[in-house]
Amino acid sequence: MALAAPERAQIRQQFEAIEGPLKLEYFHQSPRRVMVPGRPDKPSCELAQEIYEEIASLSDQISLTVYEHEDEPEQVERRDIVDVPCVLIRGELNRPLRFYGAPNGHLLVAMIRAMVLASTRQAKPSAQMKRALGKLRRPTRLRLLGSVMDPNSGQAALAACAASLLSAKLQTDVFAIEEFTEIAARSGVNAVPALFIDDRLFAAGLVEPLSMVEFIGLWQSRPEKAQLNPITAQPGTATPWRPPQPVHDHAGPRSIDPVAAAAGAAREAAVTPEGMRRTEGGLIVPNR
């Protein structure tokens, strides 16, 4: 199993707070027998499916549907799935949350907590948050690039998800940067967590949900003023990031194993970050 017994017990305990049915829709890519130019294999999909099946088994309130990405173009388009592996989470309010990459580390913790939040039957925002949400004029896509190794990435992912669950005008996509390095490189990301609003990079670091929503409202109504008052992250919460470098051996350079990079199955225990530990299944999780 991908999740060791203690991790399953912890997740099951958190799931006791689930208030209503949760739907997980997992978009998968099976290994190809033949390489297709421009369509690389997604080796972390196998791990991701195993983890989601285990997670779904830990609560009677959770249902899991698995879609083969290339065989279900209608579902892919309808659910607005841009890559795999991806899980779409829907709860009582039917406000989708998307997590891209094999769940692991701090992003796995954030996803579990977001699932519990998504099951809530009635959101209760503060008066300030209500006012800020009321100023949103149009739908907005939030995209959060975070590292499974970075605790602030987990907090930022949960903050974006929590805001999205308060308004149908917000949608959140969370990407594990270890698996989607091309997005980071293309977008100029050099620190995590990186927050994008409608595909524009606005902040590197942890941003409070209220500040984020207030900025989006200002950006939609008075973009010129928003440019003069950019969104600010909490000091010291951005972690420098750069793409993993190829590993060299006698046969020449080779790419780092994407499963090892994304799932934390590195060969040496020394790479486990301080404050985290490796489970029997190879996942990196925070110490309890």
Buried (B, 14 or more C-beta within 10 A) or exposed (E): EBBBEEBBEBBEEBBEEBBEBBBBBBBBBBEEEEEEEEEEEBBBBBBBBBBBBBBBEBBEBBEBEBBBBBEBEEBBEEBEBBBBBBBBBBBBBEBBBBBBBBBBBBBBBBBBBBBBBBBBEEBEBEEEBEBBBEEBEEEBBBBBBBBBBBBBBBBBBBBBBBBBBBBEBBBBBBBBBBBBBEBBEEBEBEBBBBBBBBEEBBBBBBBBBBBBBBBBBBBBEEEEEBEEEEBEBBEEBBBEBEBEEEEEEEEEEEEBBBBBBBBBBBEEEEEBBEEBEBBEBBBBBBEE
